[in-house]
Structure formats: structure tokens, C-alpha cells
């Protein structure tokens, strides 16, 4: 009986892992949102002031 429970647990974890992988592969919408957030962050850094060190 102990082997049956262990085998069932392994099969369950394998199925859950496959479902998570399929979800990650098929969700291209999330990738676009991440790219957009990085683009917006880069646009805001251009407005920041830069301080240059004085040469002696």
C-alpha cells in the first residue's frame, strides 16, 4: 500500500508540472506586459538629472 501512495504522489506531481509548463508556454500575453513595463521604465530614466564629477 505504501508503494501505491508513493506512486500516486509521483504521478500527481508529474501531471501538475506538465500543466504548469503548458500554461507558461501558451501564455504569451504575460510576456508582452513584462516587455512593456521595461520599456516604460527606460523612458522615465531619461528625465533624471545626471551629476558629473568635477575634474581637478
C-alpha positions in Angstrom: 0.0 0.0 0.0 2.9 2.3 0.7 4.2 1.9 -2.8 0.8 2.8 -4.2 0.6 6.1 -2.3 4.2 7.0 -3.3 3.5 6.1 -7.0 0.3 8.2 -6.9 2.1 11.1 -5.5 4.7 11.0 -8.2 2.1 10.8 -10.9 0.2 13.7 -9.4 3.3 15.9 -9.2 4.3 15.0 -12.8 0.8 16.0 -14.1 0.9 19.2 -12.2 4.3 20.0 -13.6 3.1 19.3 -17.1 0.1 21.6 -16.7 2.3 24.4 -15.3 4.7 24.1 -18.3 1.8 24.1 -20.8 0.4 27.2 -19.1 3.7 29.0 -19.3 4.2 28.1 -22.9 0.7 29.1 -24.1 0.6 32.4 -22.2 2.3 34.9 -24.5 0.2 37.8 -23.2 2.2 37.9 -20.0 5.5 38.2 -21.9 4.2 41.3 -23.7 3.2 43.0 -20.5 6.6 42.5 -19.0 8.3 43.9 -22.1 6.0 47.0 -21.9 6.8 47.6 -18.3 10.6 47.6 -19.0 10.1 50.0 -21.9 8.2 52.4 -19.7 10.9 52.2 -17.1 13.6 53.1 -19.6 11.6 56.1 -20.8 11.4 57.5 -17.3 15.2 57.3 -16.7 15.8 59.8 -19.5 14.1 62.5 -17.4 16.5 62.1 -14.4 19.3 64.5 -13.9 22.9 63.3 -14.2 25.7 64.5 -12.0 29.2 64.6 -13.4 32.3 64.7 -11.3 34.4 67.8 -11.5 37.9 67.4 -12.9 40.7 68.8 -10.7 
